[in-house]
Amino acid sequence: MASRTVVTRTRRQVSEVAREFQFTRAMISGLDDPNIPDFVKNYRLAAWDAFEQLPMPTTTDEPWRRTDIRGLQAGSFRLPQPEDAGKLAPVPDHLLQSVIGGELGGQLVESPTGVEIELNPDLARRGVILTDLNTAAREHPQLLEKILGKIVKANEGKFAALAGALTSRGVFIYVPRGVQVEQPLHSLLWGPGTGLAYFSHLLIYVDEGASLTHVHEAASPTEDAQSMHAGIVEIHVAAGANLRFVELQSWGEHVWNFSHERVRVERDGNLDWIFGAMGSRLTKNFSDLDLAGEGASGRVSGFYFADGVQHLDHDTQQNHLAPHTTSDLLYKGALTERSRSVWQGMIYVAPGAQKTDGYQANRNLVLSSTARADSIPGLEILADDVRCTHGATVGKIDPTEVFYLQSRGIPVKEAERLIVEGFFDPIMQRIPFEGVRSRFQKAILDKMGS
């Protein structure tokens, strides 16, 4: 009888050492500082306990089913140290400029060298606070206690727990009741280097009848080995308050990025949330909008463009928890080369949340045969007098449109760029800031040029 060759295929084994973080409880900031209140220490210790108890996410977990993080070299990461500062790239000047236009009311820059804070003296006199987390714990404990751990629980995920335990600097913003902040505030997390783990915690409390525009960006250069970021965003928009929140993710394409974000909007409050993702090797982002008070409204506009082997996974939740609430979400993305995007959205309407008006849509443009977009909208409605709609599309550039533009003398690459810009135009129309639109348009050019 002829001999038969049997080929056995096995999954690539990932070192167990590489999959275990090397962080310890002793790295928690402020435990020995008598000026840090007990509620902050207890929060960080409880977050550490949750981190130790929660397993690493796998593709058997439904929220992570389409995002495999076995390639994360967890055991290789360490916290930045003061002696690293001279070896790492400094903050580029263009990241310190306002993307809103006009002068800034205040700016906080966090980097391996420390935290730099500037705040308009007039805003400070009116009670506006822009500071880092440890300073807020020492100088404004009563305000910090109103929001820390109240909107995002540290035990919601392993990376949320890690961020809750090990973030020491972070950002804390408070706008007092009735104060209108006309000039935008800006915060920047700059995370250069490789083999480093950056942790962030952004807390914003806009009190009753107040208003604020805030721009937050996380960024780094692209380097040749892995780094990691894990972050939490907790935002409270009180009754009758208004917040315009611009969030830009500009990590280098070596960074593995994980975040848990939630905004809670109270009665008659309003949120305009603009989100742009242009960087990272892999992103897993949970973004929740809780419309908790009657008459609350929120609009969420998302932009992403992936190339190379980038993997961007956005999980959005619009929770209508009270009657007469309105949400409007539109995410648009483009993909090229071997990149992949995942968007999973849910509109939830609680029992009794009548007269809800909820909308969500995700549109994707696939620019190469090896790119992939997964789009999964969802509804869970437990009230009977609502209007909720959703939609998702994945498509390619229409060759007839390219042919039409070529027939008018436009080269094929320029024709494709014009079509992509037209695809993103509905998102651009939602963004009232020329600087933000320019950043997104530059990302389109850079990605298509690659």
N, C-alpha and C positions, 0 to 999 in steps of 0.2 A: 504493500500500500504506500502511496505517496505520503511523504511527511507533510505536516501542516504547521505553519508558523502562526503562533498566537501573539498578537500585539495587545498589551494591556495599557490602557490610558488612565492615568490618575491625575487628580487635580494638583496643581502646584502647591507644595506645602510652604506655609509661611512660618517662620521661626516663632515659637511661642514667646521667646524672650523679647522679640521685636514687637509683639502684640501687647506687652504689659507696660503700662506707664511706670516711670520711675519716680513719680512725685510722692512726697511724704507729708504727713500731718504737720510736721515741723515747719513746712514751707508756708503755712497759713499766716497771713499778715495780721499784726495787731493783737495777738493773743496775750502778749505780755505788756501791752501798753495800757496804763491805768486811765488814759484819757479816751480810750475807745470804749463806748458803752457796751454793756453786757448783751443787748439785743443784737448788736452787730457780731460780736464773738459767737453767740449762740447760733446765729444764722450761718456763719461760715463753718462752724463745727457740724451742724446738722447737714449742711451741703456735703461736707467731707464724708460723713457717714453714708449719705445716699450714694456718693460716688463709689465707695467701697462695696456697697451692696448691689448696685445695679450692674448687670452684665454689659459687655460691649455689644452694641447693636449688630445684628446680622440680617441677611436677606430673608430669614424666616420671620422677621418682625414686619408686619404689614406696612408701617410707614417707611421702612428701609428696603422694601422688596426689590426696588429697582436701583438701589445704590449700594454697591459692594465696597466696603472699606477695609478688606483684608490686606490691601497693599499699604495701609498706614503703618509707618515704622514707629509705633508708639513708644517703644523703649529707647529711642534715640533722642527724644526731646528733653530739653532742660529749660529752666527759666533764664531770661536775660539777666546778666550781672553788670554792675557798674563798670567793670573793667572791659566789657564788650564795646562800650560806647565809641571808643576811638577807632575800632576796627570795622564799624558798620557804616553804611551809606547814610549821609545826613538827609534831612527832610528837604525835598526839592521846593524851590521857591513857588512854583506854579500851584502846588497844593495848598499853599498858605493864602492864596488869593480867593476872594469871594466869588462863588459861582452864581450868586444871586444878583450881583450888580450893586454898586454903591458901597458905602462904608459898612463895616461890621459893627454890631453892638458889643460883641465880645468873642473871644476865641480861646479855646483850650487845645493845646497840642501835647499829646502823650507819645513819648518815644523812649528808647532805651536810656537816653540821657536824663530822663526825668519828665516833669510836667511844667509847662509854661502856660500861664493864664493871664489874659487881659480882659477887662470888663469896663465898659463905658461908666465913668463915675456917676453920671446922672441915673443910669439904670441901677447901680449899686445903692444910691440914695433912695430909690423907689422900692427897694427890697428885693430886686432880682438877684438870684444867686447862680453863679456859674463856678463850679469848683470840682476838685477831685473827690473820690469817695471817702478816703480817710480824713480829709479836712472836713467834709460834711459830717462825718461821724463825730468829730471832736467839737465842731462849732455849731452845728445845726442838727443835733440828734432828734429833736421832736419832729422836725420836718422829714428827715430821712426815714424815721420809723413809720411814717404814713404810707410809704411806698415800697421800701426794701422787702422783697420776697412776697409782696401782697398780690402782684399781678402775674409774675412767672414764678412758679414753685421750683426750687432747686432740684426736686426729685422728679421732674418731668422727663429727664433723660440723663444719660451718663455725662454728656458734654455740658449740659446745663449745670449739673452738680459740680463738675470740675471748675467751671467758670465762677460759680457762686462761692466756692471755697477759696480759690486762689487769686481772684482779682483783688488787687490792693489799691490801685489808682482809680480807674474808672472815671465816669462823668456824672455829676449831679447838677440838675438845673431845676430851679424853682421860680415861678412867676406868681407874685401875690395876687390876691383877689382884685379884679378890676383893672389891673395894669396892662396897658397895651404896649408891647415891645415892637416898635416900628422897624428898628434895624435888626437884621437877622443875627443869630448867634451861630457859631461854627465850632465843631469839635473834630479833631483828626487823631486817629490812631495810626502811627507809623511803625511798621514792624519789619525792618530789614534783617538779613542774615539767614543762615540755614541751621537746622538742628535746634531751633528755638521754638518755644511755645508761648504765644501771647494770649492773655485772657482779658476780657473786657466786660464791663457792666455799665450800661447807659441807663440813667434814671431821669425822667422828665415829669414834673408835676406842674400842670397849668391850672391854677386855681380858678374859682368861679368868676365868670365874666372876663377873664383875661385872654390875651392872645399872644402868639409867638410863632415865628418862623425859625426853624432850626435845621442846619445842615450838618450831617455827620458822615465822615468818610473813613474807611479803613483801607490802607494802601501799603504797598511795598514794591521794590523792584523785583523782577523775575531773576531767580538764581538757580543754581545747579543741583540742589539737594532739598529734601523736604523740610518744611516748617509747618506749624499748625497754629490755628486760631480757634478759640472757643469763646462765645460771647452770649450775653443776655441783654435784651432791651426791654425795659418796663416803662410804660408811659401811661399817665393818668390825665385825661382831659375832663375837668370838672364841669358842673352844670353851666351851660351858656358860654363855655370857653371855646376858643378856636386855636387849632394847631395845624401849621403846615410843616410837615416833616419830610425832608429830602435826605435820602440814604443812598450812598454810593459805595459799592464794593469794588475796589480796585486792587485787590491782592495780586501779587506776582503769580505766575502760572506754575509755581512750585508749592503753593500754600494749600493745605487741607483745611477748609473753613467750615465751622459748625456754629449755628446760632439758633437761639430760641427767642422770639420777639412777640410781644403782645401789647396792644393799645386798648385801654378801657375808656369808653366815652360815656359820660353821664348825660342827664336830661338836657335836651336841646344843645348839646355840645356838637362840635363839628371837627372832623379830621380830614386833611388832604395829605395823603401819604404817597410820595413819589420814590420809587425804588429802581436803582440801576445796578446790574451785575455785569461787570466786564472782565473780571479777573478770577484767580484761583485755579488750582489744578482740579479740586473737587469742592463743591459746596453742597451742604445739606442745611437748608434754611426752613424753619417753622415760623410763619408769620400769621398771627391771629388778630382779628378785629372783634372786640366785644362791645356791642352796642347795648349798654346796660341800662340806660335811662330813656324814658319816653321822649320821642322826638329827636333822638340822637341820629347823626348821619356820618358816613365815612366814605371817602373815595380813595381807591388804591390803584396806582398806575405803575406797572412794572415793565422794565426794559432789560433784555439780556441778549448777548451775542457771544457765542462760543466758537472757538476754533481749536486746531490741534487735537489734543486728546482731552480737552476740558470736559468735565461732567458737572452740570448745574442742576440741582434738584430743589425745587421750591414747593413747599407744602403750605397752602393758604387755607384759612378758616374764617368765614364771616358768620359770627354768632349774633343772631337777633334775639335778645333776651328780654325785650320790652316792646310794647305796642308802638306803632307809628314810627318805626325806625327804617332807615334807608341805607343801603350799601351798594356800591358800584365798583367793580373790580375789572380791570383790563390788563392782562399780561401779554406782551408781544415779544417774540424772540426769533433770532436767526441763527443757523448753525452751518458750519462748513468743516471741511476736512473730516476727521474721525471723531468729532465732538458729539456729545449727547446732552439732551435736556430732558428733565422730568418736571411736569407740573401736575400737582394733584390738589384740587380745590373742593371745598365744601361750603355750601350755605346751610346753616342750621337755624331753624325757627323754633323757639321754645314754645311750650304750651301757653296760651294766653297772649302771645306776641302778635296780636291781630294788626291788620293794616300794614304789615311788613312789605317793603319793596326791595327786593334783592336781585342783583344782576352780577354775573361773572362770565368772563370770556377769556380764552387763551388762544392766540393765533401764532402759528409757527411757520417759518419759511426755511426749508431745507435746501442748502446750496451745493451739496455734494452727494454722491451716491453712497458714501460711507458714513454720513452723519445720520443721527436718529433723534426723533422727538417723540416723547410719550406725553399724552395729554389726557387727564382723567378728571372731568368735572363731576360734581355730585350735589344732591339736594337731600336734606332731611327736614321735613316740614311737619310740625306737630300742632299747627294752628290751621283754621279753615277759611280765613279771610285774608289771603295774602296774594302777592304777585311776585313770583320768583322765576327767573329765566337764566339759562346758562348755555354755553356753546364752546366748542373747541374745533380747531382746524389745523391740519398739517398739510403743507403743499410745497410745490417747487415753483421756480420761476417759469412763467408761461412763455414758451419759445416764440409764440406769435407776437408777444409784446417786444421781445428782443429784436425780432425781425423787423417790426414796424420802426423801431428806433434806428436800426441799422440802415433802413431804407431812407432815413432822413440824414444820413451821413454821420451818425454817432457810432464810434467804435464799440465792439461787443462788450468790453470790460466796463466802459463808461455807461453803456446801456444797462448792464446788470446793476451797477451802482445806483443809477437813477431809480430803477425798479425797487431796489431794497430800501432806498430812502423813502419812496412813496409808500411802501409797506409799513414803515414805522411812523408815517405822518400822523395817524390818529393818536399815537402816544405823545408825539411832539406837541400836538395841539393842546394836550392836557397840561403841559408844563409851561408855566407862565414866566420862566426864567431863561433868558437868552444864554447865560453861562452854562446852565445844565444842558440845554439843547446842544450847545457847541461841543460839550464833552462827549455826548452821545454820538453826535455826527462824526467827531474825530475817531471814536471807537469803530464806527462803521467803516471808515476809510482804512484804518489800520488793519482791521480784521480781514477785509476784502483784499487789501494789498498783500497780506501774508500768503 
